[in-house]
Amino acid sequence: MVVFRTATPSDIEGIAGLHVTSWQQNYRGAFSDAFLDAEALIERRLVWQERLTSIEPRQFISVAEHEGAIVGFVCAYLNHSREYGTLLDNLHVASEMKGMGIGKSLMALVANESEERYPNSGLYLWVLEQNKKAHEFYTHLNGEKIETVSGNDIGDRTILKSRYFWSDIKTLLKRVKKEYKGEH
């Protein structure tokens, strides 16, 4: 059984480890091997330590746990942008747990929280261009790919990333709940 809960500082290692594993599986070539294999874990530990010990009021972090291990997590910044609304900054699911609805459930948690606290807000996220599975996932949930830009805000190389946008969180919530129930 998968349990969803608010992340705590005791989750730093689990989240950082899953984050790096996900990057290694999906971003090889976008980031250097040296960064992914030697530097990313240290960098992600620092990021997650900061996020989980100095929580911002509009920050939302939840984990999915299975048999005591973190198998998914989400981090969002509610009402982050006047134009686009809530920023879904991270959503990662362990590869062996994909296809079980964990990603959709994490999306639903963020969308619910955003809708409760900032009604009528949109939701957006960035996806590295090479992560085709993530593009398929967000497109399937009716995310609109509105732009692709280059940036160097993560990793050790300039990357291409695409912005996905949902202008209406209520519609996203309906889609996520419908998908989770297995309806099409």
Helices and strands as residue ranges (DSSP letters): E 2-6, G 9-11, H 12-26, H 33-34, I 35-39, H 40-53, E 59-66, E 69-81, E 85-93, G 95-97, H 102-117, E 123-128, H 132-140, E 144-151, E 159-166, H 169-180
